[in-house]
Amino acid sequence: MRPSLRLSALSLALAAMSSLAMAKSPAEWQQLVAQSKLTLNQAIVQATQAVPGTVIDAELDDGDLQAPHYAVEIITPAGESVEVKVDAVSGQAGPAKHDGKAKNKDMQRLKAAKTSMQQAIEAATAHTPGTAVGAELDNHWGTTSYQVNVLQADGQMMEVKINAANAQVLRAKRD
């Protein structure tokens, strides 16, 4: 194997291991959810009151061991991408971080989506009972969809794909 290929393979392996190391354990997820007073849908409402627009990504985070918060990415009516952090305990939306013009793929997905992220979260948790801890507008085999991560009572994380056109469940699997 050429040295450059060997180095690339090593880099990919290290990146994969580091992402696995960053994954939260079931106990860590349960503790984070227990500390949070807001649901994912409530955080989306708070974020869009602070910055009007359409949410394409929202997730619960431990804030690097600070207070838990939701990171919510919004596409404004002007086509700008803005991230809003919402305190998961108080519900207070923090200052918005403007990330510039939204990506073309995000704009295309928004046009194809006929349901909201909140509707997708409701459909996912109706299908797979638990607490939604993250959701994003995505693409599943060519179908614009929402990926909703649901923490079940037993600590299992489930990934539920919801069709963004009609809020139907496409699949659910352990994450």
N, C-alpha and C positions, 0 to 999 in steps of 0.2 A: 504494500500500500504506500502511495506517495505521502511524504510528510505533511503536505497541506491537507490531504484527505483525512489522514489520521488525526490531525489537529481539529478539523471540522467535526469529525465523529466524536472526539473527546469533548468538544464544546457542547455538542447536542446532548450528550449523556449527562454532563454536569448540569446543564439547564434543566433537564428532565428531573434530575434528583433534587435540585433546589426547589422546583415547583412542588414536588411531593413533600419536601420538608416544610413548606409553608402551609400546606393543607391543614385545616383545623381538625382535631379529633372530635368524635361525637360529644365528649364531655365539654370540650371547649366551646362547641356550638351551643350546647344546652345552657352553659353558663352565660354566654353572650346574649342569648335570647331571653334568659331570665332577668338580666340586668336592664333590658330594653323595655320601655313603657309604651313605645309606639310600634304599630305594625308597619309592614312595608308599604301597604296602601296609604296609611296615614302619613308616612314620611313623604310619599309622592305628592299628596295634597299640599303639605307644608312647603315642599320645594317649588311646586308650580304656582303657589301663591306668591312666593318670593321672586320667581322668574317665570313669567308666563311662557308656555310652549308645550311641546310633546315630549314625554319621557321615553328615552330609548334604552336606558340602563339604570338600574338601581340595586344597591346591595348593602347589607349590613356588614360593618367592619368594626374591629376592636380598636381602631385608632392607634395602632402600635402601642397597645397597653394603656392608652389614655381612656377617656370615656367613650363608650360605644357610640357610633354614629352611622348614618346612612349616607352613602355617596350616590348622588342622583345626577345623571347626565340628561340635559334637556336640550332639544333643538328648538330655538326660538322661531317665531313667525318670520323673522328676517333671515333665517337659515344659518344662524350662528350656533355653535356648540358651547354650552355653558355647564359647568359642574357646580352643584350646590351640595354642601354638607348639612345634614339635618341631625341635631343632637337626638339620639335615640331615647334619652330620658326626659329631657325638657320639651322636645319638639321644636326648639328654636332653630331656624335656618340660618346658617352662617353666611359669610360673604361669598358671593359668586365668583368663580374662577372662569374667565372667558378664554376659550380654547381656539377661537377663530372660526372660520367658515366650516360648516359641517361637511363630513366626507360624502362623496357622491353615493356610495353604497348605502349610507344611512338615510339619505334623502329618498333614494329609490325604495328602500324598505318602508319608510314612512308612508309613501304614496300607496303602496300595496296593502298596508295594514288598514283593515276596516274596523278592528276592535282596539280598545285601549289596553295599555299594560295592566291597568286595574282589573279589567274584565278577564284578562288572561290569568292573572293571579287568582281571582275567584274561581275560574274554571279549573285551574291546576289543583287548588286546595279542596275543591269539591270532589275531584277525582282521586286525589292522594291526600288524605287528611294529614294535617301538620301545620307548621308555621313557615310561611314563605320568607326566605332570607335573602333572596336575590332574584332578579329577572332582567332579561335583556332581549331586545329586538334582534332577531337572528335570521338565519336561513337554514332550513332543514331539507336537504335533497332537492333544492330548487324551489321550495315553498317558503315564503316569508312566514316566520314563526316567532313565537316568544319562547325562550328557554327560562323556565321558572325552577329555582332550586327550593325544595320543600324539605324542612327538617321534621322528621317524624318523631313521635313520642319516645320511641326506642333508641333514638340517636342516629338512625339511618338517614343519610341525605339522599333524596330522590331528585332526579332531573326529569322534569315534565315538559314536553314540547307541545305548544298550543298553536294551532293554525291561526295566523293573524287576520285571516279573512273572515273566519266564522266562529272563533273561540272553541273549536273542537280539539280534543286531545289527539295528538298524532302518535305519541308514545310516552311511556314512563319507564325509567330504569334507575337502578342504583347508581349513584355518582361516585 
